[in-house]
Amino acid sequence: MESFTADNQPPQGGAVAAEGSVSDVRHPGSQAGADAAADGAVFGGEGVHGSVFRLRHPGSGLIPGRIPGGRPPLRHPGRVVPAAANGSAAVPAMPKKNATPAGCTDLATSVPSCSQSQTVDEVEDGIVPVDISDDDEGEEEDVEVEAVGPKRRKLTSAVWKQFKRMKIGGKWKTKCIHCSKKLGGETKNGTKHLHDHLRSCVYVKIKNKGKTLGQSSLRFNSQDQVDHAGFRRFVTALQPLFKMVTRNTIRKDIFDNYREERKKAMEYMATNRSRVAITTDMWTSDNQKKGYMAITAHFIDDNWILRSVVMRFIYVPTPHTAEVIAEQLYEALVAWNLDEKLSAVTVDNCTSNDKAIDLLVKKLGTEKLMLKGVMLHMRCCAHILNLIVKDGLDVMRSAIENIRESVSFWTATPKRVEKFEEIAKFQKVKIEKKLALDCKTRWNSTFTMLNTALPYKAVFERAKKVEKLYDSLPSEDEWFFASDVVKRLELFFEVTELFSGTDYVTANIYFPKICEIKEKMRQWATCGDATIEAMTVSMNAKFDKYWSDIQGLMGMATLLDPRYKNEMLLVCFSSLHGVSPEECHGLVKEVIDSLCALLEEYEADSNEDNVESSNSSRPAATTTALMSVFNARIAQKRPATYRTELDQYLVDDLVPLIKEHFNVLDWWKVAGRRYPTLRKVARDIFAVPVTTVASESAFSTSGRVLSEHRSRLASDMLEALMCSQDWLRNKYKYDRSGDAASFWSCLQDIQEGLQVNL
């Protein structure tokens, strides 16, 4: 409170408030206010240190803290009234009209701010503290702090004590006194949103719990985590020198990096002289319920290293028809300038994909495709094997039902799992793998379930004696049948894993492995077990349905393997059709003729490139009609040249199969220089993947990125994250310098850890 000097005396009749006394202000409508209005008196006085000013609402009782025994002073609305030292109220002289008496202070500037120590009882008693502290210095908006007026409604809720109410831009707002967050301040809207904010306010939690800012006391909203006040304080506590940026800055940096890496990837692929194979697949996000298409490019670079690059991760609106798929593929190929360098497209086996490939051929044209687009469509062999085995398992599913029920019973609860492990220890059976129930739509999970359960046969038999509720123990015949099934399906499992590799060539081993499966199924058909024979009939029908479309391209890949050549083709066709190798020479000749036709195309393209380069290096006047006649005569003799190069390759000795760690790409990189045109063909065919695993693996990563906590990621942001991650991984994967190799090793460890935890 302000003290007065001799030059600044209170008006005549003014009284001096006793130290520790209470002066108050009444609203109009109270009895004292009416008396003051009738008398026209204005009271003023000198405030002694320690006196307290309070606001009083009409209709309430006497002001707490007034001096007992004294007559309450008459009050005038809007003026501060000090109490006399003896408890009475002295009536001063009437001041001039519209003048503020000395010793009195205007209400809007005299009432002290509300402290946080004030109790709710003060509000309930009608005393409304007004906080006018200037915490908003620097605000550009027009801010008007609330003042108590004649018609201002009483704010009775205790929650208002935690907020400062002000008018900003003509609208009432409230600001949290803890975190300074602004919320709506209209009283007609209630206070529920204020209570909700106090329950979630990090600073209130820290203050109430008495904890320092740490991980246990923070809950971040993942959508705005970067801008969250608690997250910023947390980061500052970790490293005070680190300057936290906003989420908009991070978003901009992500897109800038994406555009930069995309430009580098496109420039790199433009300089690569080989053709590119494409794998693509569709995926629907569980958290967004949106469909995405992954497009991955596969090629062999100039160092004869198999590479794969995620070109696009596109959001595809429904419906996912063949026309939509073909259009998205075509646009991606044109954007990356790969529409004239395409070798094959590997897709799953579905009707929409079959039609999409036909539409894509029409869009691209057949002039720049290998053999006029005959070899463009490559079916995913992993999907074919899945369909083949699935049809076989459907026939014998009832024969393994008790094993499935047993696994389901002992994995139902943690208590049963622990009891099963105790029984295993009693039986002295080592628990190497945990029991896992299969997924009926995935045959490899059924194989894994049976393969894991078989070593625990003795444990299941003992469990039957100690657990009365367990009533699905398999019989001896069922155990024997399950063991037989596991042995037969093991080949499918191993081949599927072999074909799913992305770091090595799979095209050259596809034909021999498929023929090996066919030979095994031919043996199963005469094994004498009715269930196995019925399973084989179903599997053979599916096998024959899909095989005819892919044996041409895969036959060429087998022919170009220096360990196999045409001799392996004879054996494969013999096994495939169940005839002697001597009867398969015609089929082998068809593959060789197709390879010769492909060689002609490559040689023609090579001649065109040589003519263009020679024309660019010499004057155009040297091109005459004589040179045209010369080129025409050379073209007529080309088939003999091609046959000679291919024949030379076929008559050369085979590379021994016993050679360990043989890499077909390394052989063509060094020894293949003797067959320059054939070397180009081998480079493009070996780049074709036989499965869509590369695209499907991108969905595993996207599932972790697009988790339930990040389900609102925009499609363009998801594509930027997915593609940038793949491009950066590729950069460090093939850079074997010290720092890059260490970084790549760390990435691999993290990836393996994530896969184990899935």
N, C-alpha and C positions, 0 to 999 in steps of 0.2 A: 504494500500500500504506500501511497505517496504521502509524505509528511509536509506540513505547511510551515513556512517561515513567517517572520514579522511582516514581510511585504506581501504575503499571500495568506490573509486571514480568512476564516470562515465568515459567512454573513451574520448579521446581528441576530442574536437569539439562538444561534447555533450552539449545539452541545458537543462536547468532546466524548467520543465512544471510549468506554473503559477498555483497558487491555484485556484481551481474551473474550470480549463480548461478541455478540452476533448481530449483524445488521442484515435486514432482509428486504426483499422486493416483492410486493403483492401484485397480482393481476387484478384487473377491474372485475367487479362482481362480488368481491368480498366486502364485509361490512366496513372494515377500516378503509378500504379503498373508496367506498362511497362517501365516508366522512371527509376524507381528504379532498375529494372532488367538490363536495359542497362548500367546504371552507376555502377552497382555492389555495390552500397552503402548500408550500414546498419546503421540505425539510432538508437540511444539509448539516454537515458537521465534519469535524476533523477526525479522520480515522487513525486511531492509535495502533502502533505495531502489535500485531497479534489478533486484531479483530477480523471477523470472517463475514463475508457477504454471501448470501444465499438467495435463490429465487424461490418464490412461494406461489403455488397454484391456488386459484380461487376455491373456496369451500373446504380447505384443509384446516387443521387445528392450528394452535399457536406455534410459532417458530421454535424449534428446539434450540436451547442455548440462550434465550433472552433472560435478562436479569430478573429474578423472582421478586415479587412484591411491587414491581413498577407497572404503571399503566402502559399497555402496548401503544406505541406511537402510531399516530395517524399516518397513513401511507398514501402516496400519490403514484399512480401507475407510471412505470418507466423511470422512477427516480430511486436513488440509493438513500436509505434512511438509517442513520446511525443512532444507536441508543445512548442515552445519557449515562453518566457515571453512576448516578444514584438510582438508576432504574426507571426514571421518568423521561418523558419526551418533551424537550423544549421546542416551542413553536417559533421559528424564525420569521423575520420580516418577509413580506411578499416580494419576490424578485420581479424584474422587468419581464414583459411578455417575450416569449421565445428566447429567453436567455437562460443559460446554465449557471446556477449559483456557484460561487467559489466554494471549494471544498466538496463539491459533488462531481461525480464523473459519469459520463454517458454509459448506459448499460452495455452497449456493444463493445466497449473497450475496457470496462472495469472488472468484468466477471472473470475470475481466474479459470484456467483450464482444468478439466476433470482429470484427476489422477487415477491410475489403475487400482489404487488401494481402496477406493470408495466402494461401499457395499451396495448390494441390491436393495437393502432396506431404505436407503436414501431415496432411491427412485420410487419405491412404493409409497414413501411418505410424502411424495409430491415435490421433492427437490430434484430439479433437473440440471445437472452441471453442463455447461457449454464449453467445449474445447475449441479455442480459437488460435491454437499454436500454428504457426506457419510452417508446415512440413512440405509444402508444395512449391517451394521456391524454384523458379525456372520453368513452371508449367506455362505452356503457350496458350492454354485455353482460359476462358473467362471463368474464374472460380469464385463462388460466393459462399461463404461459410454460413451455416444455419444459425440463426439467432432466435431467441424466444420472443415471439410477438403476442399481441392481444388474442389472436385467434389460433395460435399454434397448438395442434393436438398433442397431448401428453404421450410420450413414448414410454410405455410401461415395461416392455420386455428387457430383461437383463442383457440380452445379446447386443443391444445398442452400445453398451459400455465398451465393447471390443472394436467398435468402428467409429469413424469420424464421418459425419454426414455433411455434404456440401452440394452446391448446385454448380454443375459444369455444363456450359453451353445451354443453359435454360432447363436442364434436367437434373433431378436429384440423384446423386450418387453417394455411395458409402465406400470408405477406404479402410481396409483392415489395418489396425494399429501395429500389427506384428510383421506382416509381409508386404504391406502397402498395395495389395491387390484391390482394384476397384470393382464394385458390384452395384447392381441396381439399388437405389435408395428410396423409391416410392413406398410410402407407408401402406398404400392400398394393396401392394403385392405381398404383404406378409413378411415373415422373417425366416421362413424355412430355408431359403438359399443361404442366409447368413449362418444359420446353425450348421448346414452342410459344409460350408467353407471352413468353419472353425474345427470341425471334426477331421478335415483333410489337411489343414494347414500344418506344414512341417514345423514351422517355428513354434506354434502352439504346443505340438507334441513334444518338442525338445524342451520347452520351458516347463511343461507339466510333469514330464518324466525325469527331468533333471539330468538328461543325457547329453553328451557331446555329439556333434554331428558325425554319424557313422553309418555303416551299411545297414545295421540292424534297425535304425530309426528312420530310414528313408524308404518311400514307396514312390517310384517314378511312373508317370504315364508314358508308355513307350512311344506314343504318337508325337508327343512334344517333349521328349526327354532332354534333348539338348538345351531347350529353353527353360527347363524346370529350375526354379531357384535352388531347390535342395541339391539337384545334380551339379549345379555350378559350384556350390559351396563344397560339395564332396570332391570335385575335381581340384578345386583350389587347395583343399586340405592335402591332397595327394602331391601336388606340385604347384606351389604358389607362383612360380615363374611362368607357368603355362597360361596362355591367354585363350580362354574359351571362346569359340566362335558360335554364331547362331546356326540354326538348322538350315536356313536359307543359304548361308555361305557353304555349308557342307553339301547341300544339294547341288549348288552351282559347281563346286569342285568335282563332284562325282560325274556330272554330265560333261564337264570340260575334259576330264581324264578319259571318259568313254569316247568322246569324239576324237581325241588325239590318238588313242590306241586303235580305234577303228580305222583311222586314216593310215596308220602304220601297217595294220594287218592287210588292208586292201592293196597297198603299194607292194607289200611283200608277195602277196599271191599274184599280183600282176606280173612280177618279174619271174615267177616260177613258170617253167616251160612245159610242165606236164599237165595232163588232164586232171579233173577233180571229180571225185565221187561224192555223192550226197546221201546222208541218212536223215530221216525225219520221222517224227512221231508226235502224237497229240497227248496232252495231259490236262486233267481237270483238277484245279486246286480245291482241296477240301474246305479251306477257310474262306475263299472268295467265291467259289462255285463258278469260276471262269475257266474257259478253255485256252490253253497255250500250245503253240507249236514250236518245237526246237528243230533247228536246221543246222546240221554239222557237216563241214567240208573235210574230206579226207584226200590226201595227196602225198606223193613222195617228192621230197625236195631235191635240190641239186646235189646234196651230199648223200643221197639215197637213204634218207631217214624217213620213216613213216610218220606223218604229222596229221593232226586233226584240230580243227578250229571251229568253235561255235560261232556261226555267222549271225543268226538271229534267234531271239526268244520272243516270239510274237504272240500278242493277245489276238485270238481269233473269235469274233462274235459268232453266236449260233445263228443258223444251223451249220454244222460242220459237214457240208456236202462236198462232193467231188469238185464242183466248180470253185468253191471257196478255197479248198486246199490247193488246187492247181494254180489259182490266181496268186495266192500268197507265195508259193514256191517260185513262180515265174518272176514276180516282182523282186524277190530276194536275189535270184540269180542275175537279173539284169542290173540291179543296184551294185552288185559286187563284180560285174563284168565277167561272169562265168557262164553265160548262156551259150557261148561258143566253145567252151572248154569242158563241157560236161561229158562224163564217161558212163555213169550208172547212178540210179537212185534206188536205195534200199529202203523198203517200207514193210509194214506189217501186212498180214494176209487178211484183208477185208475188202468188201465190194467197192466201197468209196475210194480206197487207194488204187484199186485196179483201174477204175474209170478216170481217176485224177491223173494217172500216168499217161493214159491215152490223150487226155486233153492237153497235158504238158507237151507232148510230142507235136501236137498241132500248133501250139503257140511258138515253140522253138524252131520248128522246121526240121526236116531230116537231113539237110545238106551238111550240117556241122556235127551230126551225131555219128557215133561209131556204128558202122554197118547199117546206116539209115535208121538208127533207133531200135534195131532188133534186140540189142543187149542192154537197153536202157533200164528195163524193169528187173530189179533184183529182189526176190522175196526173202524176208528175214528167216534164216534157217532155225534160229532158236524158237521162233514162234511155230514153225512147222513141226519141230520135234515135240514141242509142248502139246500141240494138237494130237500128234500121233500117240504119245504116251497117255494123254488124258483119255482118249477113246478106249485104250486098253485097260486102264484102271477102272473105268466105269463098269466094265464087265466083271471084274473080280473084287469090287468094293465090298461086297457082303462077306467075302472070305477073310477079310482083315478087320472086320467091324469090332470084334472083341478086343483086338490090340488097341484100336483107337479108343474104345470105351475105357480100357485100363489106363491108358495114358491120360485121358480126360479126368478120370477119378483121382489119380494121384497127383495131379497138377492143379486141382480145383482150388485148394486153400493152402496158405503157408504151413498150417499145422500138418496137413497130409504130406506136403513135400518134406518137412523135417522128419516125419515118421518113416517115410520111405527111405530116407538117407540113413536113419538109424538101423532099419532092417538090413540095408546093404552092408553096413559096417558089421552087423552080426553075422551075415553070410560071407564076410570077407571079400566083398565085391567092390572094387575101386570105382568111385563115381568120377568118371572122366568127362562125360557130357550129361547135361541136364535133359530130362524129358521135355519134349515140346510137341504140342498138338499141331496137326497139319492143317493146312488150308485146302479145302476140297477143290478149289479152282486152280491150284498150283501143284503139279505132279511132283516137282522136286521137293516140296515140303513133305509130301507123303513118303517119298524115299528117305528123307532125313529122319522122319519120325520112326519108321520101321528099322532103319539102320542103327538108331540110338537105342531103341527098346530091346533089340535082340540080345545084347550082352547082359541084360538084367532079367533074363528068364527065371533064374533061381530066386531072385528077389521078389518077383511077382508071385511065385508059388508060395514062398514063405509068408508074404503079405496076406494071402488068402486065409491062412491059419490064424493070424492075429487080428484081422479086421473083419468083423461080421458083415459090415455094409458093402464090402467089396465082393461083387457077385459076377464079374465079367472076365474071369481068368480064362485065357485062350487054352484050347486043347493042344495036345502034342501035334496033331495034324495041322492045326492052324499055325503053330510055331514053325513047323517044317515048311509050310507053304510060304510064309512070310520070308523065311530065309532064302527060299528059291526065287521069290520075286525081287528081293534086294540084289541078288547076284545078277539077275537079268537086266534090271534097271540101272545097274552101276555103269554100264557102257553108255547109256543115254546121258547120265549125269556127268560123266567125264567129258564126253564130246561137247555137251552144252557149255561146260566151263571153258573148254579149249576154244570154242568158237566165240566166246564172249570177250576174249582178249582184245585190247585196243592198241597195245604197244608192239605188236608183231603182225606179220602177214598171216591171214587166215584163208585167203582164196585158194592157195595151192594145196592145202590139206583137207579142204572141204569134200571133194569128190571121193578120195580114199576112205574117209571116215564114214560118209553116208553109205557107201557100198559095204563097209564092214557091218553097219547096223542092219542093212538089208540081208546080208548073209546070215547073221544071227537070227533074225526073225524067220528065215526059211528053215532053220534048224528047230526053232521053237514050235513050228507048225506040226512037227512030227514027234514031239517029245512024249506023247502018251497021256499027258494030263489034260483033261477036258477043259478045265478053266483056262490054262495057259494057251491051249490051242484056240479057244474062242477069243481070248485077248489078242492073239497074233493075227487072226483074220480081220479084226477091227482095225488094228494098227496098219496092216498091209493096204487096206482100202484107202486110208488117209495118206499113206506114203506115196502110192501111185498117183494120187490126185494132184499133188504139188510138184512132183519131181521133174516132169517133162519141160517145165519152163526155164530151168536154170542149168541144165547139164551142159549147154553149149559154152557159156561163159566160164563155168568152173572146169570144163574139160580143157579149155585153152590154158587156164592157170596151172592145171596139172601138167600139161604138155610143156610149159615153160619152166617147170622145176627141173633143174639139171640132174636131180636124183631119180626122177620118174620118167619123164618124156613119154614117148608113145607106148613103151612097154607097160607102164602103169595103167595107161588108158585101156589097153587090151584086157588086163586083169580086172579092172573096175567094171567095164562093160560086161565081161563074162559073169562076174558076181551079181551084177545088177539084173541081168536077164536070165540068169540060170543056164547059160550055154557055155560051150568051150571057147577059149580065147581065139582059136582059128576062125570061128564064125563071127567074130566082132571086128574084123579088119575094115569092113564097110563103114561101121560107126566111127572108127578112129579116123578114117579118111575124110569123113564129113567134118570132123573137128579141124583137121589139118587144112582142108580147103577153106573153111571159115577164117582160119588164121592167115592164110595166103591173101584172101580178099581184104582183110584188115591191113596187111602189110602194104598192099597196093595203095590204100587210102593214105597211109602215113607217108609213103614215098612221094605221092603226088603233092601232099602238103609241104613236104620238105623241099621239093623242087620249086614250088611257088615261092617259098621263103627265100630260096637262093637266088631266084630271078629278081625278086624285089630288091634284095640287098645289092645285087650286082648292078641293077638299074640305078639305084641311088648313088652308086660310087663311080659311075661313068656317064658320059653324055648320052642323051636319049637318041641321038642320031645313029648310034652304032647298032640299034635294034632294026634289023632289016628283014625282008621276007625270007632271005636265006637262012637266018637263025630260026625262023618259025618252022621251016621245012626240017631243019636239023632236029629240033625238039620233038617234032611229030615222029620221026624215025626212031628216036631214042625211046619214045613212049611205047612203040610197038614191040620193042625188045625187053621191056621191063619184066614181064612174067617170068622169063627164064632167069633173070637176075634174082628175083625174089625166091624162086624155087631153089636156086643154088645156095642162097644164104640160109634158108630154112633147112634145106637138106644137109648142109654142112653142120648145123647145130644138132640135127637128129642123129647123124652118124658118129658124132664125137662120143667119147666114152662117158658113161654115167659117173656122177660123183658117188662114192661109196656111202651107203646108208649108215654105216657104223661110225661115220664121222660125227663126233660130239659137237654140240653147240653150233650146228650149221645154220648160217643165216643166208637165206636165198638172195636178199638184197645186196649183201656184201659180195656175193659171187658175181651178180650181174654188174655191180659197180666196177669190178676189176676185170674178171674174165670175159664179161659180156661185151667188151670193147671190140671184139672180133666180129660181132653181129650188130652193127650200129642201128639198123632199122628195127630189128627184132628187139633190141634193147629198149627202144622207146615204147614198143607195144607192151613189153613185160612191165615196164615202170608204171604204166597206166592201169593194167589189169590187176597187178598186185596191190594197188591202192584201194580196190573195191572191198568194202567190209561185207561179211556175210550175215551180220546181225545189225540190229538197231540199238545195240547196247550203249553206244556212245551217246546217242540222244537221250536214251532212258536214264543214263547216269546223271545227265543234267537235271532231270526231274527230281532226283534224290537231293541234289544241292538246292534246287529251288524250293523244295519242301521245307528245308531248314531256314532258308531266307524268308519265305512267305509263311511264317509260323502264325499261330493264333495271336501272338503279340504284335505282329506286323502285317495284319490282314488288310490294312488300308493302303498298302503300298500301291502306287499307280503303276500301270502296265509299262509305261516308258521307263520308270525308275527301276522296275524289276529287270527289264531287259538290259539296262545299263549296268546293273550290278552283276548279272549273270555273265554277260559277254566280257566285261572288263576283267572279272575274276579269271575267266578262262584264258584270255589273252596274256594276262600277267603271269599266270602259271606256266604257259607255254614259253614265255620269255626266259624264265628262270630254269625251266626244266632242261633246256638244251644248252644253257650257258654253264660250262663246267669250270668256270673260274672259282677262286676260293670262296668269296662272299656269296656269290650266286648259288654255288653248290650247297653251302650251309643253309641258305634260306630255303632252297628247294627241299632239303632233307627235313627241315622243320615243318614245311607244308605237308609233306607226305605223312609225317607222324601224326599231325593234327587230323588229316583226312582218315587215316586208319583208326584213330580213336573215335571219331564220329561214327564210322561204320560199325564199330564194335558196339557202341551204345545204342544203335538203332534197334 
